Amino acid sequence: MTLFNAPRGARNTVQRVFHKSILLAAFVSGIASANAVLALDIRNDMGGVVSQRMAKVEQLRAAGTRVRILGTCVSACTLYLGLPNTCVSRTAKLGFHGPSTRLQGIPLPRQEFERVSRQMAAYYPSQIRGWFMSEARMRTGSYYTISGAQAIAMGARPCTEA
């Protein structure tokens, strides 16, 4: 006897159990997805537009995403340091410079340079923030490179090396 030629009551019972099983599986899957720890590993990020990266950082903050800076992280990438779930590998390389226009050799107007510098600095641990505002932001044609170990000594959270 198959489900289709079973008595109507038995068929309804099997269908109810099947539907409840599907609902339970969907519920458990939803819980697993909601509790999943999202992670982003940075290995070679050369930065980008500061305002776009700030928006990305805020999306990651809202999602509770864990960020691990494991390799090269330059320019706007360093804004990830502002996330509570960001850690830095001792062997990582971080590059810092001040805000600039996308056009080589054309600086931002002074007032805009100050405003964007302060916005960027707000994402850094306090010691990195102070260094950035007094020194690193003054470089715009290239960048200062520090190791992950130096960033950690300046207040970045270390990754637990596996």
C-alpha positions, 0 to 999 in steps of 0.5 A: 500500500502506498501513501496515495491508496492509504486510507484518508486518515492515515494520509492526512497524518503522514502529510501533517508529520511531513509538513511539521518536519519541514517547518522544524527544519526551516526553523532550525536552519533559521536559528543556525543562520541567525547565530552564525558568526560571519567572518571576513579575512583581509589578506590583500586590501588596497583600500578605496573610497573612504565614504564607501568603506565607512558605510561597509564598516557600519554594515559589518558592525550591524551584522556583528561580523568578525574581521581578521586582518591577516595580510596587507591592509592599506588606506581605507581598509584600515578603517576596519580597526574601528570594529569591535570584532576586528583583530590584527595578525602580528605579521599583517602590514597596514598602510596609512595616509591622509585623505586625498582626491582620486586625482594624483597630485591634487589635494583636498581643500584644507577644510575637507582634509581636516574633516575627513581626517577626523572621520577616519581617525575616529575609527582607530584605537586611541594611540593609532588615532593620535599617530594618524592625526599628528603624522600619518595623515600628512602623507598623501602621495604614498603611505606609512606602513606598520606591521601588525605587531606595531599596530597591536602595540598601538592598541589594535586587538591581536588575533589569536594565532592558530 
